[in-house]
Amino acid sequence: MTDVNLDQLPGPLRRLLRMGGRVIEELTHDDLSGVAAQMTYYFMLALFPSLILLVGFFDALPLEANIDLFLERGLRSLPDDIAKLLSDYLREFSTRRPSGGLLLWTLAALWASSRGIRGARKGLNRVFRCKPESNIVLIRLQDLGLTLSGLFLMGLSYALLIGGKQLGSFVIGLFHLDITMQVIWVWLELPVTMLLMVAFVMLVYRFLPSRRVGFRPLLAGAIPTVIAWMLLGGLFRFWLQHMGSFDEIYGGLASFFLLMFLLWLISLVLLLGGEVSARLADRADRARDANPNPVADSLAVDVEPEA
């Protein structure tokens, strides 16, 4: 579609199409598929320790549920092969936990989980086109903080999806709230879950890259990222059922390769959301330079780029 045709479209749609075209161009320019492959390696290293910590977080909540309920509801959106691979691992871990104190293996799992944040930092620094932070101590503290924040927010999101009614009853009883709050709680489960996930992605875009951007670009990149993540499991399952033939190609290793491919898609979506935030931040910077104003950062994202 030419610029002349774009100029004939309504303003919001015109801005959306231009931003979409820009993101597609950056997909090739920044080699996002290759960067996502590098992130997949780190995410694979961090996946199982993170799941261990999530299960521990889930066990600590006031829910009358066991590991089987967590696996049944928490993994049901994933393809069957991947869900079986993860559930078998977690069931085995729950039956025979590592020897030694709880604190020791928790710290080991936390350190391993932070490697996923480290891989995301490298990828997002490239997307935001900024140099890596030179303060190693600060980087490691940020990795640890974001790992803990991510596990808490994502764990709470899973808890709402899996045991939302029980958790709601506990909160209502704890604060002696009216019983009508139970109905409101049920309606708020999905919006609150999405809000928690959006908050985590915004934290990732805010603190992992060395470049700092405003609130609105962060929000504009986080919302489509979370929506895409929530749709990804179902779309991936549909594709495998109707068009996939991984078992014929990889045999017994099919589950492993499917998991790697899914992690690659998750990484790519995270980078694409970062591209949206970065490009909107670029436009905000150009608008601020052209028209210095104390509130330019919050308003400049709605300004049309110059032809």
KASUL-V604227 format. One record per residue. RES is the residue in three letters. SS is DSSP state (@ for helix, = for strand, . for the rest). PSI is psi in degrees with one decimal (NA if undefined). D_CENTER is the distance of its C-alpha to the mean C-alpha in Angstrom with 2 decimals. Layout:
# KASUL-V604227
res=RES ss=SS psi=PSI d_center=D_CENTER
res=RES ss=SS psi=PSI d_center=D_CENTER
This chain:
# KASUL-V604227
res=MET ss=. psi=129.8 d_center=31.94
res=THR ss=. psi=166.6 d_center=34.08
res=ASP ss=@ psi=-33.2 d_center=33.83
res=VAL ss=@ psi=-44.8 d_center=36.91
res=ASN ss=@ psi=-39.6 d_center=35.25
res=LEU ss=@ psi=-38.4 d_center=32.12
res=ASP ss=@ psi=-20.3 d_center=34.42
res=GLN ss=. psi=-8.6 d_center=35.82
res=LEU ss=. psi=158.4 d_center=32.54
res=PRO ss=. psi=151.8 d_center=31.50
res=GLY ss=@ psi=-53.6 d_center=29.75
res=PRO ss=@ psi=-41.4 d_center=26.22
res=LEU ss=@ psi=-37.3 d_center=26.24
res=ARG ss=@ psi=-44.8 d_center=27.72
res=ARG ss=@ psi=-38.8 d_center=25.08
res=LEU ss=@ psi=-42.8 d_center=22.30
res=LEU ss=@ psi=-39.5 d_center=24.10
res=ARG ss=@ psi=-40.9 d_center=24.78
res=MET ss=@ psi=-40.9 d_center=21.21
res=GLY ss=@ psi=-42.3 d_center=20.20
res=GLY ss=@ psi=-38.1 d_center=23.05
res=ARG ss=@ psi=-41.1 d_center=22.11
res=VAL ss=@ psi=-39.9 d_center=18.55
res=ILE ss=@ psi=-40.7 d_center=20.22
res=GLU ss=@ psi=-42.5 d_center=22.72
res=GLU ss=@ psi=-26.3 d_center=20.24
res=LEU ss=@ psi=-39.2 d_center=18.53
res=THR ss=@ psi=-41.8 d_center=21.88
res=HIS ss=@ psi=-42.7 d_center=22.92
res=ASP ss=. psi=2.1 d_center=20.05
res=ASP ss=. psi=54.1 d_center=19.92
res=LEU ss=@ psi=-32.0 d_center=16.19
res=SER ss=@ psi=-38.9 d_center=16.80
res=GLY ss=@ psi=-40.1 d_center=18.50
res=VAL ss=@ psi=-38.9 d_center=15.98
res=ALA ss=@ psi=-35.4 d_center=13.25
res=ALA ss=@ psi=-39.4 d_center=15.93
res=GLN ss=@ psi=-41.2 d_center=16.35
res=MET ss=@ psi=-34.1 d_center=12.72
res=THR ss=@ psi=-37.5 d_center=13.07
res=TYR ss=@ psi=-47.1 d_center=16.03
res=TYR ss=@ psi=-39.8 d_center=14.39
res=PHE ss=@ psi=-35.1 d_center=11.53
res=MET ss=@ psi=-40.1 d_center=14.51
res=LEU ss=@ psi=-32.9 d_center=16.40
res=ALA ss=@ psi=-13.6 d_center=13.84
res=LEU ss=@ psi=-55.6 d_center=12.91
res=PHE ss=@ psi=-41.8 d_center=16.17
res=PRO ss=@ psi=-36.9 d_center=16.72
res=SER ss=@ psi=-40.6 d_center=13.39
res=LEU ss=@ psi=-38.1 d_center=14.52
res=ILE ss=@ psi=-45.8 d_center=17.87
res=LEU ss=@ psi=-36.3 d_center=16.75
res=LEU ss=@ psi=-41.1 d_center=14.83
res=VAL ss=@ psi=-40.6 d_center=18.08
res=GLY ss=@ psi=-40.3 d_center=20.09
res=PHE ss=@ psi=-41.4 d_center=18.25
res=PHE ss=@ psi=-39.2 d_center=18.81
res=ASP ss=@ psi=-28.0 d_center=22.44
res=ALA ss=@ psi=-14.3 d_center=23.00
res=LEU ss=. psi=154.9 d_center=22.35
res=PRO ss=. psi=63.4 d_center=25.51
res=LEU ss=. psi=139.5 d_center=24.84
res=GLU ss=. psi=69.5 d_center=27.46
res=ALA ss=. psi=153.3 d_center=25.25
res=ASN ss=. psi=-174.5 d_center=25.21
res=ILE ss=@ psi=-31.1 d_center=23.07
res=ASP ss=@ psi=-40.3 d_center=24.23
res=LEU ss=@ psi=-39.5 d_center=22.93
res=PHE ss=@ psi=-46.1 d_center=19.49
res=LEU ss=@ psi=-38.9 d_center=19.46
res=GLU ss=@ psi=-46.6 d_center=21.10
res=ARG ss=@ psi=-34.0 d_center=18.82
res=GLY ss=@ psi=-26.2 d_center=15.48
res=LEU ss=. psi=7.0 d_center=15.87
res=ARG ss=. psi=-20.0 d_center=17.93
res=SER ss=. psi=-8.8 d_center=15.47
res=LEU ss=. psi=157.3 d_center=15.35
res=PRO ss=. psi=150.7 d_center=18.38
res=ASP ss=@ psi=-42.2 d_center=21.32
res=ASP ss=@ psi=-42.3 d_center=21.70
res=ILE ss=@ psi=-43.1 d_center=18.22
res=ALA ss=@ psi=-40.1 d_center=18.49
res=LYS ss=@ psi=-40.8 d_center=21.94
res=LEU ss=@ psi=-46.7 d_center=21.00
res=LEU ss=@ psi=-40.8 d_center=18.44
res=SER ss=@ psi=-38.5 d_center=20.75
res=ASP ss=@ psi=-40.9 d_center=23.78
res=TYR ss=@ psi=-46.4 d_center=22.31
res=LEU ss=@ psi=-35.2 d_center=21.29
res=ARG ss=@ psi=-40.9 d_center=24.63
res=GLU ss=@ psi=-41.3 d_center=26.51
res=PHE ss=@ psi=-38.5 d_center=24.86
res=SER ss=@ psi=-27.0 d_center=25.62
res=THR ss=@ psi=-30.5 d_center=29.23
res=ARG ss=. psi=87.3 d_center=29.94
res=ARG ss=. psi=155.6 d_center=27.91
res=PRO ss=. psi=149.0 d_center=28.71
res=SER ss=. psi=155.4 d_center=31.95
res=GLY ss=. psi=176.9 d_center=32.08
res=GLY ss=. psi=154.3 d_center=30.79
res=LEU ss=@ psi=-38.5 d_center=27.57
res=LEU ss=@ psi=-38.2 d_center=26.71
res=LEU ss=@ psi=-49.7 d_center=27.19
res=TRP ss=@ psi=-24.2 d_center=24.82
res=THR ss=@ psi=-44.0 d_center=22.20
res=LEU ss=@ psi=-39.5 d_center=22.50
res=ALA ss=@ psi=-43.1 d_center=22.44
res=ALA ss=@ psi=-36.8 d_center=19.26
res=LEU ss=@ psi=-41.5 d_center=17.64
res=TRP ss=@ psi=-43.8 d_center=18.94
res=ALA ss=@ psi=-37.5 d_center=17.70
res=SER ss=@ psi=-33.3 d_center=14.13
res=SER ss=@ psi=-16.0 d_center=14.28
res=ARG ss=@ psi=-29.4 d_center=14.99
res=GLY ss=@ psi=-40.5 d_center=11.42
res=ILE ss=@ psi=-37.4 d_center=10.86
res=ARG ss=@ psi=-41.7 d_center=14.16
res=GLY ss=@ psi=-39.1 d_center=13.29
res=ALA ss=@ psi=-34.6 d_center=10.36
res=ARG ss=@ psi=-44.0 d_center=13.07
res=LYS ss=@ psi=-43.6 d_center=15.55
res=GLY ss=@ psi=-42.9 d_center=13.70
res=LEU ss=@ psi=-29.9 d_center=12.83
res=ASN ss=@ psi=-35.3 d_center=16.40
res=ARG ss=@ psi=-41.0 d_center=17.70
res=VAL ss=@ psi=-43.3 d_center=15.86
res=PHE ss=. psi=-2.6 d_center=17.09
res=ARG ss=. psi=56.7 d_center=20.37
res=CYS ss=. psi=155.6 d_center=21.09
res=LYS ss=. psi=146.6 d_center=22.77
res=PRO ss=. psi=149.8 d_center=21.18
res=GLU ss=. psi=136.1 d_center=22.12
res=SER ss=. psi=-16.8 d_center=25.39
res=ASN ss=. psi=100.4 d_center=25.33
res=ILE ss=@ psi=-39.8 d_center=24.18
res=VAL ss=@ psi=-44.9 d_center=24.56
res=LEU ss=@ psi=-40.0 d_center=22.37
res=ILE ss=@ psi=-46.6 d_center=19.62
res=ARG ss=@ psi=-38.1 d_center=19.82
res=LEU ss=@ psi=-39.4 d_center=19.88
res=GLN ss=@ psi=-40.6 d_center=16.77
res=ASP ss=@ psi=-45.2 d_center=14.99
res=LEU ss=@ psi=-44.1 d_center=16.40
res=GLY ss=@ psi=-43.0 d_center=15.63
res=LEU ss=@ psi=-33.9 d_center=11.92
res=THR ss=@ psi=-47.0 d_center=11.90
res=LEU ss=@ psi=-42.8 d_center=13.95
res=SER ss=@ psi=-43.5 d_center=12.06
res=GLY ss=@ psi=-44.4 d_center=8.74
res=LEU ss=@ psi=-38.6 d_center=11.08
res=PHE ss=@ psi=-49.7 d_center=12.96
res=LEU ss=@ psi=-45.1 d_center=10.55
res=MET ss=@ psi=-35.9 d_center=8.73
res=GLY ss=@ psi=-40.9 d_center=12.35
res=LEU ss=@ psi=-36.0 d_center=13.82
res=SER ss=@ psi=-46.3 d_center=11.73
res=TYR ss=@ psi=-38.2 d_center=13.02
res=ALA ss=@ psi=-38.1 d_center=16.35
res=LEU ss=@ psi=-39.1 d_center=16.70
res=LEU ss=@ psi=-35.4 d_center=16.15
res=ILE ss=@ psi=-47.9 d_center=18.40
res=GLY ss=@ psi=41.7 d_center=21.00
res=GLY ss=@ psi=-41.3 d_center=20.68
res=LYS ss=@ psi=-43.1 d_center=24.45
res=GLN ss=@ psi=-41.9 d_center=25.51
res=LEU ss=@ psi=-38.8 d_center=23.30
res=GLY ss=@ psi=-41.3 d_center=24.67
res=SER ss=@ psi=-37.8 d_center=28.19
res=PHE ss=@ psi=-46.4 d_center=27.78
res=VAL ss=@ psi=-42.5 d_center=26.67
res=ILE ss=@ psi=-41.6 d_center=29.45
res=GLY ss=@ psi=-35.7 d_center=31.99
res=LEU ss=@ psi=-40.7 d_center=31.01
res=PHE ss=@ psi=6.8 d_center=31.56
res=HIS ss=. psi=49.2 d_center=34.30
res=LEU ss=. psi=163.6 d_center=32.76
res=ASP ss=. psi=149.9 d_center=34.38
res=ILE ss=. psi=-23.5 d_center=33.73
res=THR ss=@ psi=-20.3 d_center=32.68
res=MET ss=@ psi=-23.0 d_center=29.44
res=GLN ss=@ psi=-41.5 d_center=28.53
res=VAL ss=@ psi=-44.2 d_center=28.53
res=ILE ss=@ psi=-39.0 d_center=26.51
res=TRP ss=@ psi=-42.9 d_center=23.97
res=VAL ss=@ psi=-41.4 d_center=23.59
res=TRP ss=@ psi=-26.5 d_center=23.00
res=LEU ss=@ psi=-5.6 d_center=20.40
res=GLU ss=@ psi=-53.6 d_center=18.25
res=LEU ss=@ psi=-47.0 d_center=15.94
res=PRO ss=@ psi=-39.7 d_center=15.86
res=VAL ss=@ psi=-38.1 d_center=15.20
res=THR ss=@ psi=-46.9 d_center=12.36
res=MET ss=@ psi=-38.5 d_center=10.69
res=LEU ss=@ psi=-40.8 d_center=11.88
res=LEU ss=@ psi=-41.2 d_center=10.37
res=MET ss=@ psi=-41.2 d_center=6.76
res=VAL ss=@ psi=-40.4 d_center=7.93
res=ALA ss=@ psi=-41.2 d_center=9.63
res=PHE ss=@ psi=-45.0 d_center=7.05
res=VAL ss=@ psi=-38.3 d_center=5.47
res=MET ss=@ psi=-38.5 d_center=9.26
res=LEU ss=@ psi=-40.1 d_center=10.17
res=VAL ss=@ psi=-48.5 d_center=8.40
res=TYR ss=@ psi=-25.3 d_center=10.25
res=ARG ss=@ psi=-41.0 d_center=13.19
res=PHE ss=@ psi=-21.4 d_center=14.01
res=LEU ss=. psi=-49.8 d_center=12.95
res=PRO ss=. psi=151.1 d_center=15.13
res=SER ss=. psi=-18.4 d_center=18.77
res=ARG ss=. psi=138.0 d_center=19.21
res=ARG ss=. psi=130.5 d_center=18.81
res=VAL ss=. psi=169.0 d_center=18.32
res=GLY ss=. psi=176.9 d_center=19.07
res=PHE ss=@ psi=-45.4 d_center=17.34
res=ARG ss=@ psi=-43.3 d_center=17.75
res=PRO ss=@ psi=-36.7 d_center=16.24
res=LEU ss=@ psi=-45.3 d_center=13.08
res=LEU ss=@ psi=-39.4 d_center=13.04
res=ALA ss=@ psi=-28.5 d_center=14.05
res=GLY ss=@ psi=-30.9 d_center=11.15
res=ALA ss=@ psi=-39.4 d_center=8.40
res=ILE ss=@ psi=-52.9 d_center=10.18
res=PRO ss=@ psi=-28.8 d_center=10.51
res=THR ss=@ psi=-47.1 d_center=6.97
res=VAL ss=@ psi=-42.3 d_center=6.33
res=ILE ss=@ psi=-43.0 d_center=9.81
res=ALA ss=@ psi=-39.8 d_center=9.50
res=TRP ss=@ psi=-42.0 d_center=7.00
res=MET ss=@ psi=-29.5 d_center=9.61
res=LEU ss=@ psi=-21.2 d_center=12.37
res=LEU ss=@ psi=-43.8 d_center=11.55
res=GLY ss=@ psi=-46.1 d_center=12.96
res=GLY ss=@ psi=-42.3 d_center=16.05
res=LEU ss=@ psi=-39.3 d_center=16.75
res=PHE ss=@ psi=-41.3 d_center=16.51
res=ARG ss=@ psi=-43.5 d_center=18.83
res=PHE ss=@ psi=-41.7 d_center=21.18
res=TRP ss=@ psi=-40.3 d_center=21.42
res=LEU ss=@ psi=-38.7 d_center=22.35
res=GLN ss=@ psi=-31.5 d_center=24.89
res=HIS ss=@ psi=-26.2 d_center=26.63
res=MET ss=. psi=-13.4 d_center=26.30
res=GLY ss=. psi=147.7 d_center=24.91
res=SER ss=. psi=45.1 d_center=27.49
res=PHE ss=@ psi=-33.8 d_center=25.69
res=ASP ss=@ psi=-37.6 d_center=28.14
res=GLU ss=@ psi=-28.4 d_center=31.03
res=ILE ss=@ psi=-48.9 d_center=29.61
res=TYR ss=@ psi=-9.9 d_center=28.06
res=GLY ss=@ psi=-128.0 d_center=29.94
res=GLY ss=@ psi=-16.5 d_center=28.91
res=LEU ss=@ psi=7.2 d_center=26.03
res=ALA ss=@ psi=-42.1 d_center=24.34
res=SER ss=@ psi=-41.9 d_center=21.77
res=PHE ss=@ psi=-46.1 d_center=20.76
res=PHE ss=@ psi=-34.1 d_center=20.50
res=LEU ss=@ psi=-41.6 d_center=18.59
res=LEU ss=@ psi=-43.0 d_center=15.93
res=MET ss=@ psi=-42.4 d_center=15.91
res=PHE ss=@ psi=-40.5 d_center=15.76
res=LEU ss=@ psi=-41.1 d_center=12.79
res=LEU ss=@ psi=-34.5 d_center=10.85
res=TRP ss=@ psi=-42.1 d_center=12.33
res=LEU ss=@ psi=-41.4 d_center=11.18
res=ILE ss=@ psi=-42.4 d_center=7.46
res=SER ss=@ psi=-42.5 d_center=8.37
res=LEU ss=@ psi=-41.5 d_center=10.58
res=VAL ss=@ psi=-41.5 d_center=8.45
res=LEU ss=@ psi=-41.0 d_center=6.43
res=LEU ss=@ psi=-38.9 d_center=10.10
res=LEU ss=@ psi=-41.0 d_center=11.56
res=GLY ss=@ psi=-37.0 d_center=9.78
res=GLY ss=@ psi=-36.4 d_center=11.05
res=GLU ss=@ psi=-42.9 d_center=14.32
res=VAL ss=@ psi=-47.9 d_center=14.68
res=SER ss=@ psi=-43.4 d_center=14.35
res=ALA ss=@ psi=-44.0 d_center=16.63
res=ARG ss=@ psi=-36.6 d_center=19.18
res=LEU ss=@ psi=-36.7 d_center=19.45
res=ALA ss=@ psi=-37.9 d_center=20.00
res=ASP ss=@ psi=-44.6 d_center=22.63
res=ARG ss=@ psi=-36.4 d_center=24.37
res=ALA ss=@ psi=-39.9 d_center=24.38
res=ASP ss=@ psi=-41.4 d_center=25.99
res=ARG ss=@ psi=-40.5 d_center=28.57
res=ALA ss=@ psi=-37.1 d_center=29.44
res=ARG ss=@ psi=-39.3 d_center=29.86
res=ASP ss=@ psi=-35.5 d_center=32.10
res=ALA ss=@ psi=-29.4 d_center=34.13
res=ASN ss=. psi=79.2 d_center=34.55
res=PRO ss=. psi=128.3 d_center=34.10
res=ASN ss=. psi=138.7 d_center=33.24
res=PRO ss=. psi=-26.1 d_center=31.71
res=VAL ss=. psi=16.0 d_center=29.39
res=ALA ss=@ psi=-34.0 d_center=28.65
res=ASP ss=@ psi=-35.0 d_center=25.05
res=SER ss=@ psi=-17.5 d_center=24.21
res=LEU ss=@ psi=-20.4 d_center=26.40
res=ALA ss=@ psi=-20.3 d_center=26.36
res=VAL ss=@ psi=-14.7 d_center=23.29
res=ASP ss=@ psi=1.3 d_center=25.62
res=VAL ss=. psi=134.6 d_center=28.37
res=GLU ss=. psi=137.6 d_center=29.26
res=PRO ss=. psi=151.3 d_center=29.34
res=GLU ss=. psi=145.0 d_center=32.85
res=ALA ss=. psi=NA d_center=34.26
